């Protein structure tokens, strides 16, 4: 049976990169602040959703991936590596 999980059990490919990019931003950027930045891009996520994405406990939609790439000034492909 097909399962929508990575070999390590996570539900997304970009979570670790999202966490690393958020922590590398010039200003200290909390998960709450990242959620606010995404809301400006039309993506309604809260701090808990960001935490679950970063820990691999939540799927990421293509719309969310596109907004994350825009916020981090990178590409979706870079987030997935």
PyMOL Python script that loads the backbone (N, CA, C, O; Angstrom):
from pymol import cmd

cmd.read_pdbstr("""\
ATOM      1  N   UNK A   1       0.835  -1.182   0.000  1.00  0.00           N
ATOM      2  CA  UNK A   1       0.000   0.000   0.000  1.00  0.00           C
ATOM      3  C   UNK A   1       0.881   1.247   0.000  1.00  0.00           C
ATOM      4  O   UNK A   1       1.886   1.301   0.710  1.00  0.00           O
ATOM      5  N   UNK A   2       0.506   2.246  -0.794  1.00  0.00           N
ATOM      6  CA  UNK A   2       1.268   3.484  -0.893  1.00  0.00           C
ATOM      7  C   UNK A   2       1.034   4.361   0.326  1.00  0.00           C
ATOM      8  O   UNK A   2      -0.098   4.520   0.784  1.00  0.00           O
ATOM      9  N   UNK A   3       2.106   4.922   0.840  1.00  0.00           N
ATOM     10  CA  UNK A   3       2.006   5.810   1.996  1.00  0.00           C
ATOM     11  C   UNK A   3       2.616   7.154   1.644  1.00  0.00           C
ATOM     12  O   UNK A   3       3.656   7.219   0.989  1.00  0.00           O
ATOM     13  N   UNK A   4       1.978   8.212   2.072  1.00  0.00           N
ATOM     14  CA  UNK A   4       2.444   9.564   1.786  1.00  0.00           C
ATOM     15  C   UNK A   4       3.418  10.049   2.853  1.00  0.00           C
ATOM     16  O   UNK A   4       3.185  11.073   3.496  1.00  0.00           O
ATOM     17  N   UNK A   5       4.493   9.320   3.034  1.00  0.00           N
ATOM     18  CA  UNK A   5       5.509   9.700   4.013  1.00  0.00           C
ATOM     19  C   UNK A   5       6.881   9.488   3.408  1.00  0.00           C
ATOM     20  O   UNK A   5       7.067   8.642   2.533  1.00  0.00           O
ATOM     21  N   UNK A   6       7.834  10.261   3.882  1.00  0.00           N
ATOM     22  CA  UNK A   6       9.228  10.047   3.519  1.00  0.00           C
ATOM     23  C   UNK A   6       9.751   8.844   4.287  1.00  0.00           C
ATOM     24  O   UNK A   6       9.104   8.357   5.215  1.00  0.00           O
ATOM     25  N   UNK A   7      10.909   8.379   3.899  1.00  0.00           N
ATOM     26  CA  UNK A   7      11.508   7.229   4.586  1.00  0.00           C
ATOM     27  C   UNK A   7      11.748   7.500   6.065  1.00  0.00           C
ATOM     28  O   UNK A   7      11.724   6.584   6.887  1.00  0.00           O
ATOM     29  N   UNK A   8      11.980   8.778   6.397  1.00  0.00           N
ATOM     30  CA  UNK A   8      12.209   9.129   7.798  1.00  0.00           C
ATOM     31  C   UNK A   8      10.909   9.395   8.567  1.00  0.00           C
ATOM     32  O   UNK A   8      10.944   9.749   9.746  1.00  0.00           O
ATOM     33  N   UNK A   9       9.768   9.224   7.901  1.00  0.00           N
ATOM     34  CA  UNK A   9       8.474   9.390   8.553  1.00  0.00           C
ATOM     35  C   UNK A   9       7.880  10.780   8.457  1.00  0.00           C
ATOM     36  O   UNK A   9       6.746  10.997   8.885  1.00  0.00           O
ATOM     37  N   UNK A  10       8.627  11.733   7.901  1.00  0.00           N
ATOM     38  CA  UNK A  10       8.094  13.089   7.778  1.00  0.00           C
ATOM     39  C   UNK A  10       7.094  13.168   6.635  1.00  0.00           C
ATOM     40  O   UNK A  10       7.079  12.328   5.735  1.00  0.00           O
ATOM     41  N   UNK A  11       6.262  14.199   6.694  1.00  0.00           N
ATOM     42  CA  UNK A  11       5.193  14.374   5.715  1.00  0.00           C
ATOM     43  C   UNK A  11       5.504  15.421   4.655  1.00  0.00           C
ATOM     44  O   UNK A  11       4.668  15.691   3.792  1.00  0.00           O
ATOM     45  N   UNK A  12       6.683  16.012   4.706  1.00  0.00           N
ATOM     46  CA  UNK A  12       7.065  16.986   3.679  1.00  0.00           C
ATOM     47  C   UNK A  12       8.567  16.940   3.447  1.00  0.00           C
ATOM     48  O   UNK A  12       9.318  16.388   4.251  1.00  0.00           O
ATOM     49  N   UNK A  13       8.988  17.524   2.347  1.00  0.00           N
ATOM     50  CA  UNK A  13      10.417  17.582   2.004  1.00  0.00           C
ATOM     51  C   UNK A  13      11.065  18.893   2.417  1.00  0.00           C
ATOM     52  O   UNK A  13      12.288  18.973   2.524  1.00  0.00           O
ATOM     53  N   UNK A  14      10.257  19.921   2.649  1.00  0.00           N
ATOM     54  CA  UNK A  14      10.814  21.265   2.823  1.00  0.00           C
ATOM     55  C   UNK A  14      10.933  21.727   4.271  1.00  0.00           C
ATOM     56  O   UNK A  14      11.510  22.785   4.519  1.00  0.00           O
ATOM     57  N   UNK A  15      10.419  20.985   5.217  1.00  0.00           N
ATOM     58  CA  UNK A  15      10.375  21.458   6.599  1.00  0.00           C
ATOM     59  C   UNK A  15      11.712  21.871   7.179  1.00  0.00           C
ATOM     60  O   UNK A  15      11.819  22.937   7.785  1.00  0.00           O
ATOM     61  N   UNK A  16      12.723  21.053   7.006  1.00  0.00           N
ATOM     62  CA  UNK A  16      14.042  21.386   7.553  1.00  0.00           C
ATOM     63  C   UNK A  16      14.611  22.634   6.901  1.00  0.00           C
ATOM     64  O   UNK A  16      15.255  23.446   7.565  1.00  0.00           O
ATOM     65  N   UNK A  17      14.375  22.791   5.597  1.00  0.00           N
ATOM     66  CA  UNK A  17      14.858  23.985   4.899  1.00  0.00           C
ATOM     67  C   UNK A  17      14.099  25.229   5.341  1.00  0.00           C
ATOM     68  O   UNK A  17      14.689  26.301   5.478  1.00  0.00           O
ATOM     69  N   UNK A  18      12.801  25.096   5.563  1.00  0.00           N
ATOM     70  CA  UNK A  18      12.004  26.228   6.058  1.00  0.00           C
ATOM     71  C   UNK A  18      12.554  26.684   7.406  1.00  0.00           C
ATOM     72  O   UNK A  18      12.746  27.880   7.628  1.00  0.00           O
ATOM     73  N   UNK A  19      12.802  25.749   8.291  1.00  0.00           N
ATOM     74  CA  UNK A  19      13.341  26.090   9.616  1.00  0.00           C
ATOM     75  C   UNK A  19      14.702  26.764   9.499  1.00  0.00           C
ATOM     76  O   UNK A  19      14.957  27.777  10.150  1.00  0.00           O
ATOM     77  N   UNK A  20      15.571  26.204   8.673  1.00  0.00           N
ATOM     78  CA  UNK A  20      16.917  26.777   8.521  1.00  0.00           C
ATOM     79  C   UNK A  20      16.859  28.178   7.915  1.00  0.00           C
ATOM     80  O   UNK A  20      17.565  29.077   8.371  1.00  0.00           O
ATOM     81  N   UNK A  21      16.031  28.370   6.902  1.00  0.00           N
ATOM     82  CA  UNK A  21      15.923  29.687   6.267  1.00  0.00           C
ATOM     83  C   UNK A  21      15.303  30.703   7.216  1.00  0.00           C
ATOM     84  O   UNK A  21      15.727  31.859   7.249  1.00  0.00           O
ATOM     85  N   UNK A  22      14.311  30.288   7.982  1.00  0.00           N
ATOM     86  CA  UNK A  22      13.687  31.208   8.940  1.00  0.00           C
ATOM     87  C   UNK A  22      14.713  31.662   9.973  1.00  0.00           C
ATOM     88  O   UNK A  22      14.783  32.846  10.304  1.00  0.00           O
ATOM     89  N   UNK A  23      15.500  30.735  10.476  1.00  0.00           N
ATOM     90  CA  UNK A  23      16.507  31.064  11.494  1.00  0.00           C
ATOM     91  C   UNK A  23      17.655  31.886  10.922  1.00  0.00           C
ATOM     92  O   UNK A  23      18.346  32.583  11.665  1.00  0.00           O
ATOM     93  N   UNK A  24      17.867  31.811   9.599  1.00  0.00           N
ATOM     94  CA  UNK A  24      18.963  32.538   8.960  1.00  0.00           C
ATOM     95  C   UNK A  24      18.568  33.942   8.509  1.00  0.00           C
ATOM     96  O   UNK A  24      19.416  34.696   8.032  1.00  0.00           O
ATOM     97  N   UNK A  25      17.294  34.304   8.653  1.00  0.00           N
ATOM     98  CA  UNK A  25      16.879  35.646   8.248  1.00  0.00           C
ATOM     99  C   UNK A  25      17.608  36.687   9.090  1.00  0.00           C
ATOM    100  O   UNK A  25      17.924  36.430  10.252  1.00  0.00           O
ATOM    101  N   UNK A  26      17.879  37.871   8.513  1.00  0.00           N
ATOM    102  CA  UNK A  26      18.645  38.896   9.233  1.00  0.00           C
ATOM    103  C   UNK A  26      18.035  39.286  10.581  1.00  0.00           C
ATOM    104  O   UNK A  26      18.736  39.342  11.591  1.00  0.00           O
ATOM    105  N   UNK A  27      16.740  39.552  10.592  1.00  0.00           N
ATOM    106  CA  UNK A  27      16.074  39.830  11.861  1.00  0.00           C
ATOM    107  C   UNK A  27      15.680  38.507  12.483  1.00  0.00           C
ATOM    108  O   UNK A  27      15.407  37.536  11.777  1.00  0.00           O
ATOM    109  N   UNK A  28      15.649  38.469  13.806  1.00  0.00           N
ATOM    110  CA  UNK A  28      15.182  37.245  14.446  1.00  0.00           C
ATOM    111  C   UNK A  28      13.723  37.050  14.048  1.00  0.00           C
ATOM    112  O   UNK A  28      12.875  37.894  14.337  1.00  0.00           O
ATOM    113  N   UNK A  29      13.441  35.947  13.392  1.00  0.00           N
ATOM    114  CA  UNK A  29      12.100  35.701  12.888  1.00  0.00           C
ATOM    115  C   UNK A  29      11.523  34.475  13.584  1.00  0.00           C
ATOM    116  O   UNK A  29      12.005  33.355  13.414  1.00  0.00           O
ATOM    117  N   UNK A  30      10.486  34.715  14.367  1.00  0.00           N
ATOM    118  CA  UNK A  30       9.812  33.622  15.064  1.00  0.00           C
ATOM    119  C   UNK A  30       8.864  32.911  14.107  1.00  0.00           C
ATOM    120  O   UNK A  30       8.610  33.382  12.998  1.00  0.00           O
ATOM    121  N   UNK A  31       8.354  31.793  14.543  1.00  0.00           N
ATOM    122  CA  UNK A  31       7.358  31.089  13.744  1.00  0.00           C
ATOM    123  C   UNK A  31       6.105  31.945  13.591  1.00  0.00           C
ATOM    124  O   UNK A  31       5.453  31.914  12.547  1.00  0.00           O
ATOM    125  N   UNK A  32       5.769  32.706  14.626  1.00  0.00           N
ATOM    126  CA  UNK A  32       4.615  33.610  14.568  1.00  0.00           C
ATOM    127  C   UNK A  32       4.844  34.694  13.517  1.00  0.00           C
ATOM    128  O   UNK A  32       3.936  35.018  12.751  1.00  0.00           O
ATOM    129  N   UNK A  33       6.041  35.249  13.477  1.00  0.00           N
ATOM    130  CA  UNK A  33       6.335  36.294  12.495  1.00  0.00           C
ATOM    131  C   UNK A  33       6.322  35.721  11.079  1.00  0.00           C
ATOM    132  O   UNK A  33       5.844  36.381  10.156  1.00  0.00           O
ATOM    133  N   UNK A  34       6.834  34.510  10.890  1.00  0.00           N
ATOM    134  CA  UNK A  34       6.781  33.883   9.578  1.00  0.00           C
ATOM    135  C   UNK A  34       5.329  33.668   9.159  1.00  0.00           C
ATOM    136  O   UNK A  34       4.983  33.877   7.996  1.00  0.00           O
ATOM    137  N   UNK A  35       4.481  33.253  10.093  1.00  0.00           N
ATOM    138  CA  UNK A  35       3.060  33.083   9.787  1.00  0.00           C
ATOM    139  C   UNK A  35       2.449  34.409   9.339  1.00  0.00           C
ATOM    140  O   UNK A  35       1.646  34.438   8.407  1.00  0.00           O
ATOM    141  N   UNK A  36       2.823  35.502   9.994  1.00  0.00           N
ATOM    142  CA  UNK A  36       2.321  36.828   9.610  1.00  0.00           C
ATOM    143  C   UNK A  36       2.816  37.218   8.216  1.00  0.00           C
ATOM    144  O   UNK A  36       2.067  37.802   7.432  1.00  0.00           O
ATOM    145  N   UNK A  37       4.060  36.899   7.909  1.00  0.00           N
ATOM    146  CA  UNK A  37       4.617  37.193   6.584  1.00  0.00           C
ATOM    147  C   UNK A  37       3.864  36.411   5.504  1.00  0.00           C
ATOM    148  O   UNK A  37       3.604  36.932   4.419  1.00  0.00           O
ATOM    149  N   UNK A  38       3.519  35.171   5.807  1.00  0.00           N
ATOM    150  CA  UNK A  38       2.773  34.352   4.855  1.00  0.00           C
ATOM    151  C   UNK A  38       1.344  34.866   4.683  1.00  0.00           C
ATOM    152  O   UNK A  38       0.774  34.774   3.596  1.00  0.00           O
ATOM    153  N   UNK A  39       0.773  35.401   5.748  1.00  0.00           N
ATOM    154  CA  UNK A  39      -0.576  35.960   5.644  1.00  0.00           C
ATOM    155  C   UNK A  39      -0.593  37.148   4.696  1.00  0.00           C
ATOM    156  O   UNK A  39      -1.591  37.372   4.011  1.00  0.00           O
ATOM    157  N   UNK A  40       0.496  37.915   4.643  1.00  0.00           N
ATOM    158  CA  UNK A  40       0.590  39.018   3.684  1.00  0.00           C
ATOM    159  C   UNK A  40       0.621  38.508   2.244  1.00  0.00           C
ATOM    160  O   UNK A  40       0.308  39.245   1.309  1.00  0.00           O
ATOM    161  N   UNK A  41       1.003  37.241   2.074  1.00  0.00           N
ATOM    162  CA  UNK A  41       1.027  36.606   0.749  1.00  0.00           C
ATOM    163  C   UNK A  41      -0.274  35.854   0.470  1.00  0.00           C
ATOM    164  O   UNK A  41      -0.407  35.200  -0.565  1.00  0.00           O
ATOM    165  N   UNK A  42      -1.230  35.949   1.392  1.00  0.00           N
ATOM    166  CA  UNK A  42      -2.527  35.316   1.188  1.00  0.00           C
ATOM    167  C   UNK A  42      -2.635  33.896   1.697  1.00  0.00           C
ATOM    168  O   UNK A  42      -3.601  33.199   1.387  1.00  0.00           O
ATOM    169  N   UNK A  43      -1.652  33.452   2.480  1.00  0.00           N
ATOM    170  CA  UNK A  43      -1.661  32.097   3.034  1.00  0.00           C
ATOM    171  C   UNK A  43      -1.963  32.192   4.525  1.00  0.00           C
ATOM    172  O   UNK A  43      -1.193  32.785   5.281  1.00  0.00           O
ATOM    173  N   UNK A  44      -3.068  31.617   4.942  1.00  0.00           N
ATOM    174  CA  UNK A  44      -3.515  31.712   6.326  1.00  0.00           C
ATOM    175  C   UNK A  44      -3.013  30.528   7.148  1.00  0.00           C
ATOM    176  O   UNK A  44      -3.668  29.489   7.229  1.00  0.00           O
ATOM    177  N   UNK A  45      -1.857  30.703   7.746  1.00  0.00           N
ATOM    178  CA  UNK A  45      -1.277  29.702   8.641  1.00  0.00           C
ATOM    179  C   UNK A  45      -1.015  30.367   9.983  1.00  0.00           C
ATOM    180  O   UNK A  45      -0.811  31.579  10.061  1.00  0.00           O
ATOM    181  N   UNK A  46      -1.023  29.569  11.025  1.00  0.00           N
ATOM    182  CA  UNK A  46      -0.661  30.099  12.335  1.00  0.00           C
ATOM    183  C   UNK A  46       0.681  29.529  12.773  1.00  0.00           C
ATOM    184  O   UNK A  46       1.290  28.726  12.066  1.00  0.00           O
ATOM    185  N   UNK A  47       1.132  29.954  13.948  1.00  0.00           N
ATOM    186  CA  UNK A  47       2.421  29.520  14.480  1.00  0.00           C
ATOM    187  C   UNK A  47       2.489  27.997  14.599  1.00  0.00           C
ATOM    188  O   UNK A  47       3.530  27.399  14.326  1.00  0.00           O
ATOM    189  N   UNK A  48       1.396  27.376  15.001  1.00  0.00           N
ATOM    190  CA  UNK A  48       1.387  25.923  15.174  1.00  0.00           C
ATOM    191  C   UNK A  48       1.549  25.208  13.838  1.00  0.00           C
ATOM    192  O   UNK A  48       2.213  24.173  13.771  1.00  0.00           O
ATOM    193  N   UNK A  49       0.957  25.738  12.783  1.00  0.00           N
ATOM    194  CA  UNK A  49       1.108  25.137  11.457  1.00  0.00           C
ATOM    195  C   UNK A  49       2.559  25.242  10.996  1.00  0.00           C
ATOM    196  O   UNK A  49       3.095  24.299  10.414  1.00  0.00           O
ATOM    197  N   UNK A  50       3.193  26.379  11.254  1.00  0.00           N
ATOM    198  CA  UNK A  50       4.610  26.556  10.892  1.00  0.00           C
ATOM    199  C   UNK A  50       5.458  25.543  11.653  1.00  0.00           C
ATOM    200  O   UNK A  50       6.357  24.924  11.083  1.00  0.00           O
ATOM    201  N   UNK A  51       5.168  25.377  12.935  1.00  0.00           N
ATOM    202  CA  UNK A  51       5.927  24.413  13.744  1.00  0.00           C
ATOM    203  C   UNK A  51       5.771  23.009  13.182  1.00  0.00           C
ATOM    204  O   UNK A  51       6.752  22.269  13.101  1.00  0.00           O
ATOM    205  N   UNK A  52       4.570  22.628  12.794  1.00  0.00           N
ATOM    206  CA  UNK A  52       4.327  21.284  12.255  1.00  0.00           C
ATOM    207  C   UNK A  52       4.990  21.110  10.892  1.00  0.00           C
ATOM    208  O   UNK A  52       5.463  20.019  10.573  1.00  0.00           O
ATOM    209  N   UNK A  53       5.030  22.172  10.082  1.00  0.00           N
ATOM    210  CA  UNK A  53       5.733  22.096   8.792  1.00  0.00           C
ATOM    211  C   UNK A  53       7.223  21.870   9.036  1.00  0.00           C
ATOM    212  O   UNK A  53       7.832  20.984   8.438  1.00  0.00           O
ATOM    213  N   UNK A  54       7.804  22.684   9.926  1.00  0.00           N
ATOM    214  CA  UNK A  54       9.235  22.591  10.190  1.00  0.00           C
ATOM    215  C   UNK A  54       9.636  21.233  10.772  1.00  0.00           C
ATOM    216  O   UNK A  54      10.734  20.742  10.511  1.00  0.00           O
ATOM    217  N   UNK A  55       8.756  20.640  11.547  1.00  0.00           N
ATOM    218  CA  UNK A  55       9.074  19.342  12.147  1.00  0.00           C
ATOM    219  C   UNK A  55       8.670  18.168  11.262  1.00  0.00           C
ATOM    220  O   UNK A  55       8.901  17.011  11.615  1.00  0.00           O
ATOM    221  N   UNK A  56       8.065  18.467  10.108  1.00  0.00           N
ATOM    222  CA  UNK A  56       7.691  17.413   9.169  1.00  0.00           C
ATOM    223  C   UNK A  56       6.397  16.712   9.515  1.00  0.00           C
ATOM    224  O   UNK A  56       6.115  15.641   8.976  1.00  0.00           O
ATOM    225  N   UNK A  57       5.602  17.289  10.401  1.00  0.00           N
ATOM    226  CA  UNK A  57       4.356  16.662  10.831  1.00  0.00           C
ATOM    227  C   UNK A  57       3.144  17.146  10.036  1.00  0.00           C
ATOM    228  O   UNK A  57       2.014  16.766  10.341  1.00  0.00           O
ATOM    229  N   UNK A  58       3.372  17.986   9.014  1.00  0.00           N
ATOM    230  CA  UNK A  58       2.266  18.539   8.237  1.00  0.00           C
ATOM    231  C   UNK A  58       2.642  18.564   6.768  1.00  0.00           C
ATOM    232  O   UNK A  58       3.772  18.888   6.404  1.00  0.00           O
ATOM    233  N   UNK A  59       1.670  18.214   5.925  1.00  0.00           N
ATOM    234  CA  UNK A  59       1.864  18.349   4.486  1.00  0.00           C
ATOM    235  C   UNK A  59       1.932  19.828   4.125  1.00  0.00           C
ATOM    236  O   UNK A  59       1.389  20.668   4.842  1.00  0.00           O
ATOM    237  N   UNK A  60       2.596  20.149   3.017  1.00  0.00           N
ATOM    238  CA  UNK A  60       2.677  21.516   2.513  1.00  0.00           C
ATOM    239  C   UNK A  60       2.041  21.530   1.126  1.00  0.00           C
ATOM    240  O   UNK A  60       2.422  20.752   0.252  1.00  0.00           O
ATOM    241  N   UNK A  61       1.076  22.415   0.933  1.00  0.00           N
ATOM    242  CA  UNK A  61       0.427  22.501  -0.382  1.00  0.00           C
ATOM    243  C   UNK A  61       1.322  23.260  -1.349  1.00  0.00           C
ATOM    244  O   UNK A  61       2.265  23.937  -0.939  1.00  0.00           O
ATOM    245  N   UNK A  62       1.021  23.142  -2.626  1.00  0.00           N
ATOM    246  CA  UNK A  62       1.811  23.868  -3.628  1.00  0.00           C
ATOM    247  C   UNK A  62       1.665  25.373  -3.449  1.00  0.00           C
ATOM    248  O   UNK A  62       2.628  26.108  -3.670  1.00  0.00           O
ATOM    249  N   UNK A  63       0.494  25.846  -3.059  1.00  0.00           N
ATOM    250  CA  UNK A  63       0.302  27.277  -2.825  1.00  0.00           C
ATOM    251  C   UNK A  63       1.149  27.763  -1.644  1.00  0.00           C
ATOM    252  O   UNK A  63       1.729  28.848  -1.690  1.00  0.00           O
ATOM    253  N   UNK A  64       1.210  26.957  -0.601  1.00  0.00           N
ATOM    254  CA  UNK A  64       2.034  27.306   0.554  1.00  0.00           C
ATOM    255  C   UNK A  64       3.511  27.293   0.188  1.00  0.00           C
ATOM    256  O   UNK A  64       4.265  28.171   0.608  1.00  0.00           O
ATOM    257  N   UNK A  65       3.925  26.300  -0.592  1.00  0.00           N
ATOM    258  CA  UNK A  65       5.319  26.207  -1.021  1.00  0.00           C
ATOM    259  C   UNK A  65       5.710  27.439  -1.843  1.00  0.00           C
ATOM    260  O   UNK A  65       6.795  27.992  -1.662  1.00  0.00           O
ATOM    261  N   UNK A  66       4.831  27.860  -2.736  1.00  0.00           N
ATOM    262  CA  UNK A  66       5.091  29.042  -3.560  1.00  0.00           C
ATOM    263  C   UNK A  66       5.244  30.287  -2.682  1.00  0.00           C
ATOM    264  O   UNK A  66       6.149  31.093  -2.902  1.00  0.00           O
ATOM    265  N   UNK A  67       4.367  30.446  -1.694  1.00  0.00           N
ATOM    266  CA  UNK A  67       4.443  31.603  -0.796  1.00  0.00           C
ATOM    267  C   UNK A  67       5.697  31.552   0.072  1.00  0.00           C
ATOM    268  O   UNK A  67       6.337  32.579   0.296  1.00  0.00           O
ATOM    269  N   UNK A  68       6.048  30.372   0.557  1.00  0.00           N
ATOM    270  CA  UNK A  68       7.278  30.240   1.354  1.00  0.00           C
ATOM    271  C   UNK A  68       8.493  30.636   0.517  1.00  0.00           C
ATOM    272  O   UNK A  68       9.376  31.347   0.998  1.00  0.00           O
ATOM    273  N   UNK A  69       8.538  30.185  -0.716  1.00  0.00           N
ATOM    274  CA  UNK A  69       9.655  30.536  -1.596  1.00  0.00           C
ATOM    275  C   UNK A  69       9.727  32.047  -1.787  1.00  0.00           C
ATOM    276  O   UNK A  69      10.815  32.623  -1.779  1.00  0.00           O
ATOM    277  N   UNK A  70       8.585  32.686  -1.958  1.00  0.00           N
ATOM    278  CA  UNK A  70       8.563  34.143  -2.155  1.00  0.00           C
ATOM    279  C   UNK A  70       9.048  34.865  -0.900  1.00  0.00           C
ATOM    280  O   UNK A  70       9.843  35.801  -0.991  1.00  0.00           O
ATOM    281  N   UNK A  71       8.579  34.439   0.254  1.00  0.00           N
ATOM    282  CA  UNK A  71       8.978  35.071   1.519  1.00  0.00           C
ATOM    283  C   UNK A  71      10.480  34.935   1.745  1.00  0.00           C
ATOM    284  O   UNK A  71      11.122  35.867   2.230  1.00  0.00           O
ATOM    285  N   UNK A  72      11.043  33.780   1.395  1.00  0.00           N
ATOM    286  CA  UNK A  72      12.475  33.537   1.606  1.00  0.00           C
ATOM    287  C   UNK A  72      13.338  33.967   0.417  1.00  0.00           C
ATOM    288  O   UNK A  72      14.555  33.783   0.440  1.00  0.00           O
ATOM    289  N   UNK A  73      12.718  34.536  -0.619  1.00  0.00           N
ATOM    290  CA  UNK A  73      13.446  34.992  -1.814  1.00  0.00           C
ATOM    291  C   UNK A  73      14.276  33.856  -2.419  1.00  0.00           C
ATOM    292  O   UNK A  73      15.463  34.010  -2.706  1.00  0.00           O
ATOM    293  N   UNK A  74      13.617  32.724  -2.599  1.00  0.00           N
ATOM    294  CA  UNK A  74      14.261  31.554  -3.191  1.00  0.00           C
ATOM    295  C   UNK A  74      13.261  30.875  -4.111  1.00  0.00           C
ATOM    296  O   UNK A  74      12.204  31.431  -4.409  1.00  0.00           O
ATOM    297  N   UNK A  75      13.592  29.683  -4.554  1.00  0.00           N
ATOM    298  CA  UNK A  75      12.683  28.942  -5.423  1.00  0.00           C
ATOM    299  C   UNK A  75      12.076  27.762  -4.667  1.00  0.00           C
ATOM    300  O   UNK A  75      12.603  27.317  -3.647  1.00  0.00           O
ATOM    301  N   UNK A  76      10.984  27.282  -5.180  1.00  0.00           N
ATOM    302  CA  UNK A  76      10.361  26.095  -4.597  1.00  0.00           C
ATOM    303  C   UNK A  76      11.324  24.911  -4.690  1.00  0.00           C
ATOM    304  O   UNK A  76      11.413  24.104  -3.765  1.00  0.00           O
ATOM    305  N   UNK A  77      12.037  24.812  -5.801  1.00  0.00           N
ATOM    306  CA  UNK A  77      13.011  23.718  -5.948  1.00  0.00           C
ATOM    307  C   UNK A  77      14.061  23.763  -4.843  1.00  0.00           C
ATOM    308  O   UNK A  77      14.445  22.722  -4.311  1.00  0.00           O
ATOM    309  N   UNK A  78      14.523  24.948  -4.497  1.00  0.00           N
ATOM    310  CA  UNK A  78      15.528  25.074  -3.439  1.00  0.00           C
ATOM    311  C   UNK A  78      14.969  24.633  -2.094  1.00  0.00           C
ATOM    312  O   UNK A  78      15.693  24.051  -1.286  1.00  0.00           O
ATOM    313  N   UNK A  79      13.706  24.897  -1.845  1.00  0.00           N
ATOM    314  CA  UNK A  79      13.088  24.483  -0.587  1.00  0.00           C
ATOM    315  C   UNK A  79      12.954  22.962  -0.505  1.00  0.00           C
ATOM    316  O   UNK A  79      12.950  22.396   0.588  1.00  0.00           O
ATOM    317  N   UNK A  80      12.845  22.311  -1.647  1.00  0.00           N
ATOM    318  CA  UNK A  80      12.626  20.865  -1.663  1.00  0.00           C
ATOM    319  C   UNK A  80      13.903  20.047  -1.608  1.00  0.00           C
ATOM    320  O   UNK A  80      13.837  18.825  -1.480  1.00  0.00           O
ATOM    321  N   UNK A  81      15.052  20.676  -1.700  1.00  0.00           N
ATOM    322  CA  UNK A  81      16.335  19.940  -1.688  1.00  0.00           C
ATOM    323  C   UNK A  81      16.756  19.576  -0.298  1.00  0.00           C
ATOM    324  O   UNK A  81      17.805  18.959  -0.113  1.00  0.00           O
TER     325      UNK A  81
END
""", "prot")
cmd.dss("prot")
cmd.show_as("cartoon", "prot")
cmd.util.cbc("prot")
cmd.orient("prot")
